[in-house]
């Protein structure tokens, strides 16, 4: 293990050794009684991915520190979200701690009252280490975690900026330059596509609902805004149409067969096999791309910003948090786990593995942590994306319906449907849903 990484002894003892000052998960603080809830068992539901991997890999350290046993389950993203809603709606969820996707679940969870308020725990010196303060979370993280009353209903875990992954070897073979604009990207994708060789210039999410996360990068860079000043939805205007034409062009002319059914998993599979030259997705996928056991493109991957559009250069941004089910009977023990999940030690590990970007400024800005990041180009893409980040979905209650309806319109264009026609239909279908939700 690199001397820049957090050692197990440091994590457990809560001390800061020379060369790793400020990186430990828990600073020494006599007021916090870590063993207070020893013997408790917590159940955790996670969305499958690098964040869940990071938690499960090191969870024994938390158990040794606290005496709290943790049973966790990783479930594919879409299914995890559905399971959470079903169980929380029942009033008797099987889990104490929930991994939530802010961009999809924030308003829904707040309105339903499904999450416990952590505000009191954060201010309690017997529950919270010295370094864990609200001001250390980025503004976007706090915007996600707080409700309109200022209560902290979760702890911000990891922010996802969308970036461009590209295969350097394929680019060099064809003599293609890394694109700086969306139009250059489309031209490059066409040049790099060679179906006879099984090589495609671009891959990305074509699956309904999931595809919205990628499409919004195009929409924002064409000058799109989701809502007007009165809260009316804006997804059938010229910006949306042009963004969708680009989406249609890339995924029908330059993407692998079957892309209409691709989520991030299928897209990643194509890219890691060296079959696709470019892929736009969340920033947390460096670990599998650089894993020799899982990838054929180790050492060949380039990481850079999403190319600029005619009206701007933005990185579509999303975020994840960790919260406590309001129905949990183990809220205090669950809070100890939540704060460990977002601790400096765990956050440093996540960043150093290229598995995600913590919402905590003290981790991202720490030069010692940065030294332990293996993929410097990835880190630079993340730092630069933070400067051009913009929320990738409207913060509305029926965001799942929004993704379903507009996402279905996008998928339809992959079969040849007209973008303007499909977006107009989607707009008319979603508008009354949004209006009803705001009146409720």
N, C-alpha and C positions, 0 to 999 in steps of 0.2 A: 504493500500500500504506500502511495506517495506520502511524503512528510507534510504535504499541504492538505491532505484529506483528514477527516476527523477520526481519531483513533477510538476504538471501543472503550478503552480505559478512560479517556477524556470524557466521553459521552456519559459514562456511568458515574464517574466521580464528580462531574460538574466543575472541573477545574480547567484553567486555561494555561496550557503548557507553552513554553517558548516557541515562537514561530507559528502559533495557532491561536493567538489571543483573539477572543471574540468569536471564535468559530464553534465553540462547544454548544451542544443542544441546550443545556441547562446551566447557567452560571450558579456558582455556590451561593446559597442564600438560606440562612438558618430558619427563616420564617416559613418556608414551604416544607410541609410534611409529606414527602412523596409516598410514604408507606401508609398513609391514613386509610386508603381504601384497598389495602392488600387483601387478596382473597376474592375480590370482585371479578366477575367475568363479563366482558363487553362483547357485543356482536356488532360488526361493522359491515356495511354494504358499499362496495367500491365499483366504479366504472373501470373496465379493463384498460390498462395502459401503463405508461412509465410511472405515473404517480402512485398507482396501486402497487406496482412492482417495488417501488422504493419503500413504501410502508411495510410490505410483507417481508422484504429482505432483512430489515433491521428491527422488526417488532420485538424480538427476544430481548433487546437492550432495554426497551420500555418496560417489559415485564420484570426484568431483573431490578430495574430502578424503583418500580412502584409496587411490585407484587400483584399487579393487575394482569389477568390473563385476557388475551384478545383473540377472538375468533373472527376472521375476515373472509369475505368472498368477493372475488372479482367477476363481474358480469359484463358482457359486451354492452357498450354505451346505450344503444336504443332500448334494449331489454331492461337494463338497469333503471333507466328513467321510468319506464312503465311499471316495473315492480315497486319502485319507491312510491309512486302515486297510489297504486292499489293498496299497498300496506298502510301508508300514512292515512289514507282516506278511511280505512277500517277503524282507526283509533287504537289499534293494537299491533304496531309494527314489530317485526321479529328482530329489529336492529336498534341499537342505541345511538350509533354514530353513522351519519350519512355523508357520502361524497356527492356534492351537488354541482350541477353545471349552471352557473349564474345566468348565462345568456339565454337559458331555456326555462329555468325553474325559479328564479328570484321572486318575481311578482306572484306566481302561483303559490309558492310555499308561504310567502308573507301573508297573502290574503286568507289562506286556509288556517293559519296559525299552527303550522306543523313543526316549527323549530323553537327550541328553548332560547330565551334571552341570555346571552353570555356577559352582558354589560357588568353585572355585579361581580362575576368571577374575575374579570379582567382587572378590577380595581382592588381585589382582595389579596393582600400580600401573603396570605397563607395558601393561596391557590395558584398564584402567577409569579414566575421568575422575574427578576429585576429588568431584564432586557426586553420583555414582551410588552410593548406599549402600542396603543393605536397609532400614534404618530409615525411609527416605523413602517406601517403599511402604506403603499402608494395610494394616491388619490382615487385611482380607478378601483383599487381593492376595497377601499372604504365605501365608495359609492355602491359597490355590489353588496357588501356585507351588512350595511346599515339599512334599516327601514326608514320610513318617513318620520318616525318619532325619534330617530337617532339611536335606537337600540341595535346592538351588535347581535345578530341572529346566527352568525357563523364566523369562522375565521378564514380570511382570504388565503388560499393555498398556492395556486399557480396560475399565472397569466399565460394565455396562448396568443402569440402574434403569428399571423400567417406569413410564411416566407417562401421563396422559390428554391427548391432543390434541383440541381442539374447534374448530369453525368458528364464530367470533364472529358473523359475518353471519347465519348460519342461526339462531343462538340469539336474536339481536336481532329478526329477522323474526317469530319465534313468541312473543317475550316470555318465553323460558325462562331460568331462572337456572342458573348453573354448579353442578352437583350436588356435594354434600359427602359424601353416603353412596351406597352401591351401590343402595339402593332408590330414592333420588332419581334416580340415573342411569338406572335402568330406566324410571321414569315419564317422565323427560325424553326418553329415546329414543323412547318410544311417541308422545309429543306431536310430536316432530320428524319422524316418519316420514310421508311422503306419496308412496306408490307411483305415483300418477297423474302427479306431477311428477318422478318418478325420484329422489326424495330419501329417504334412509334415516337413521334416528336413530343407528345404531351400526354399526361394521364392526370385524371382528377375525378372528383366525385360526380357521378352521374345519377346516383340513386336519389329518388325523391326525398325531400326533407334534408338529408345529409348534404345534398348539393348546394344548399343555400350558403353554407359556411364558406365555400370557395367563390361562388358567384358574387357574393357581396364585396369581395375585393375588386372585382371589375366594376360593379355598380358604384361604389364609393369613388373610384378613380375616374369614372365618367362624370362625376359631379352629383351623384345621386344622394338624396336625403330620404330617410324612411318616413318621417312625419313632418307636416307643415306646422306653423305656429299654433294652429288650432287643434292639433292632434289628429288631423286627417292623414290617412295612409297615402303614400306617394310611390307606387310601384308599377305604374303603367305609362309613365312619361317617356320622353325621348332618351333620357339617361339610361333608364331600365331597358329600353328596346335595344340601344346600341350595345350595352353590356351583354345582353342576351344573344345578340348576333355574334359577338366574339366567343361567347361560351359555346354556342352551336357550331361555329366554325372550327374551334379547337377540338371538340369532342366528336365531331362527325368526320372531319378530314384527317386528324392527326393522332387519334387515340386508339387503343386496342379494341378489338371486337368485344361486344358485351359491356362496354363502359357505362351504359345506361343503368346497369345494376351495381356499379362500383360504389362502395363507401371508401373510407380511408384505408381499410384493411386490404382490399383488392388493389387499390391504387399503389399502396406500399409494396405489395407483392410484385407487381409489374416493374416497379422502379428498382427494387432490390435484386431482381433477376437480370437487370441490365437491359430490359426490353423497352423501357421508356426513358426518353432523354430529359424531360422536365416534369416536375410535379409541384403543384402549389398546395400546401397544407400547413397544419399547425407546427410550431417550432419544436415539439417534443420528441421527434422521431429519429434523432441522431443515434441513440443507442442501437436500435436494430439495424440501421443502415451501416454502422461501423462494426457490427458483430460478425466476425468471420464464419461463425456457425450458422448464421441466418441470412447473410448477404453476399452477393457476388460483386458488389460495387464498393467494397471497403477501400478507402484511400482514393477513390475516384469521384467522390461526391463534392460538389460545390454548393455553398450556402450563400444566399444573397437576398436582397429585398425584392418584394413583389414589384414588377415593373410599373412605371408611372402610366397613368391614363391621360387623356387630353385635358382633363379638368383638375388633376391633382395626383398626389402620390401618398397613398395611405396603406397601412397594414390593418386588415380586418382583425379585430381583437376580441377575444373571448376570455372567460375566466372560470376557475373552479374554486370551490370552497369546501370546508368541512364543518358540519353542524351536528347538533344534538337533537334527537327526536324529542318533541315536547312530551310525548307519552313515556319516555324512558324513566325507569325507576333508579337509574344509576347516573344521574346527571353530573354530579361532581366528579366521579371517576371518569366519565366520558369527556369532561372538560380537560382533565389532565392529559388524556390521549390526544384531543384536538390540538392542544398547545404544543405537544411533542411533535405532531405531524407538521406543524408550521414553524418548528424551532429552527434556530440558525444552523444547527448541525444537520438536520434532515434537509433543510433548504439548500445548504452548500452541497450536499451529496447529489441532490436532484440536478442542480445546475452543473456540477462537475461531470455528471454522467451524460449531459446533454438531453436529459429527460423532461425538462421544463424550466420555467423561470419563476422563482418565488416572487410573491407580491411584496416581500420585505426589502426595503431599500438598503438596510445594513448588510444584507447578503449580496445583492447584486453589485453594490458599490465597493465591496471589500476586495482590495488588491490581492490579498492572500488567497481568497477563494478563487479569484480569476486565474491565478497561477496553476491551480489544479484542474482547470478545464482543458481537456485534451484537444478538442476541436476548436481552435482559435477563430477560424472563419465562421463557424456556427455562432460563437459568442458575439462576434462583431455584428452579425446579421440581426441578432436579438437586440443588442444595444441600440443599433440604428433603427430597428423597427419600433422600439419604444418611443422614439422621437416623432414617429409619424402614425402612431396608433389611433384607431377610431373604432368605437363599438361596432361590432359586425352585425348586430341585430337590434331592432327597436326594443326598448324596455317596456313591454306591454304584457298584459296577463295572457292573452291567447297566442303567445309566440309559437307554440307547437302547431297550432292551426295555420298560422302564417307560413311557417316553414313547409307544412304539408301542401298547402294550396299553391303557393308560388313555386315551390319545389316541383310540384306535379306539372306546372306549366313549363318549367325549364326542361324536365325530362321529355315532355311531349315534343319539344323542338328537336330532340335527337332522332326522332322518327320522321322529321321533315316538316313539322307544323310551323306556322308563321309566328315568330316571336311577338309581334305587336298584337295579333289576335289572341294568343294564349295569355299574354299578360293582362289584356283588357278583361278577359273572362275571369282570371284570377282576382283582379282588383274588385270587380263587381261581386264576386263570391265572398271575399274576405271583408269588405267594408262594413256590412251589417253586423258581422261577428265582433269586430272591433268596437263598434258603436254600442252594442249590447253590453260588452264587458266593462266599458267605462261607466255606463249608467248603473251597473249592478252595485 
